[in-house]
Amino acid sequence: MDSSVLFYIIIGILSAQFILERILDYLNSKRYQDPVPTELNDVFDPSEYEKSQQYKITNYKFGLITSTFSFLLTIGFLIFGGFEWIDSMARSFSDNPIVIALVFFGIIMIGSDLLSTPLSYYQTFVIEEKFGFNKSSRKLFFMDKLKGWLMTIILGGGILALVLWFFQWAGTNFWIYTWGVIALFSIFMNMFYSKLIVPLFNKQTPLEDGSLKEKLETYAKNVGFELKNIFVIDGSKRSTKANAYFSGFGKEKRVTLYDTLINDLDEDEIVAVLAHEVGHYKRKHIIFNLVASLLLTGITLFILSVFINNPQVSLAIGVSQPSFHAALIGFGILYSPISEITGLIMNYLSRKFEYEADDYAKNTFAAMPLVSSLKKLSKNSLSNLTPHPAYVFMHYSHPPLIARIRNLKA
């Protein structure tokens, strides 16, 4: 296929995605004023509900600005030769394809982040601050940025360099070796993310002895779940929003509770949250998600290997010298409709898994503490109680609050 045809296909894909997302956002925004379901009347009082409405409207308007900016920037880059300009800059550093690719993606990453930083800063220190969520300092904000850059350079740059080396060594069969490396890396990160990466950004401490720890351990013992590692993370240094998550396998598995969660919920509600997380483990959801992710990665890499040597894919984004790194950009855009479809499937399964984990918690502990915990967490995060079904279908990895509560009470 001619590169000019591919160029217009790329523009069409980006435009269609932008228009679809704006339609979904608009439909969702029209539901903000819908009556709250009877089962959720106790989540907000009138003043809190008004605050939640304002928070959603503010984020909707800000999202419209940021997404439009990103879309116009990407389209402008394609039309006015931005990728060719960056490619020329990268080639001025070296003749080595690996170095050229690393510099190429490094410029894109740093440039993109620098452009988005003012928007991110506004989101954190104006919007989140206004509605009482932000607890981060400006120093912490910029330190997180620097740490994120450093991790991307070391991990992302290292993996990219290895992929390029595989391509030079094995040709189109590079995808097999790349898939193997990504699989090992994914498993390693699932095992040790909380131990190696989280401490770079947050402090984690073992849950102190007391009635909460005793209740959590008693529940775990009753359901045959070996629980030796319960940690508390200082999420409150960035936000008032609460969370909990399960990570790792075997001896490395651990439950991490945000300190905000412990402050916001009573002990039975926290046990119910743990029961939900244990439900994910018992129902093999974590293993399924990991395997599914690796299979999708393998399929994507195989398809990439078919197109990577086609010079038209590089030329389609305006780069005059076809290369692996330019083709990777073009392929990423051309493949995105397939990614959207697989994302919809994974979101559907994720919502299904949430119901299963809720059912597990209901059957092994109790439904009402989980119901009350979900209501409190929704209240404290000013979440949308009346999302549009189309928006839920496209974007939600968890069922809406009302659906989960009705399921728990069934």
VENZIVEN-V589464 format. One line per field, one symbol per residue. ss: DSSP state (H for helix, E for strand, C for the rest). phi: phi as a letter, one per 30 degrees, with the letter a starting at -180 (. if undefined). burial: + if it has 16 or more other ideal C-beta (glycine too) atoms within 10 Angstrom, else -. A space follows every 50 residues. Layout:
ss = ???
phi = ???
burial = ???
//
This chain:
ss = CCHHHHHHHHHHHHHHHHHHHHHHHHHHHCCCCCCCCHHHCCCCCHHHHH HHHHHHHHHHHHHHHHHHHHHHHHHHHHHCCHHHHHHHHHHCCCCCHHHH HHHHHHHHHHHHHHHHHHHHHHHHHHHHHHCCCECCCHHHHHHHHHHHHH HHHHHHHHHHHHHHHHHHHHHHHHHHHHHHHHHHHHHHHHHHHHHHCHHH CCCEEECCCCHHHHHHHHHHHHCCCCCCCEEEECHHHCECCCCEEEECCH HHCEEEEEHHHHHHCCHHHHHHHHHHHHHHHHCCHHHHHHHHHHHHHHHH HHHHHHHCCCHHHHHCCCCCCCCHHHHHHHHHHHHHHHHHHHHHHHHHHH HHHHHHHHHHHHHHCCHHHHHHHHHHHHHHHCCCCCCCHHHHHHHCCCCC HHHHHHHHHC
phi = .dddddedddddddddddddddddddedddcecdedeedcdcdbdedddd ddddddddddddddddddeddddddddddciddddddddddddacdedde dddeddddddddddddeeddddedccdddecicdbdcdddeddddddddd dddddddddddddddedddciddeddddeddddddddddddbeddccedd bbccbedddldddddddddeddcicdbccccccddddcaddcaaacbibh dcdacccdddddddcdddddddddedddeddddidddedddddddddddd dddeddcdcdddddddcjddceaddddddddedddedddddddddddddd dddddddddddddcbaddddedddddddddchdddbddeddeedbdcbde eddddddddd
burial = --+--++--++-++---+--+--++--++--+----+--+--++----+- -++-++--+-----------+--++-++--++++-++--++-----++-+ +++++++++-------------++--++--+-++++----+--+------ ------+--+-+++-++------++-+++--++------++--+---+-- ++----+----+---++-++--+-+-+-+++++-++-+++++-+-+++-- --++++++++++-++-++++++++++++++++--++--+---+--+++-+ +--++-++-+-++++++++--++++++++++-++-+----------+--- +-++++++++++-++++-++++++++++++++++++++--++-+-+--++ +++++-++--
//
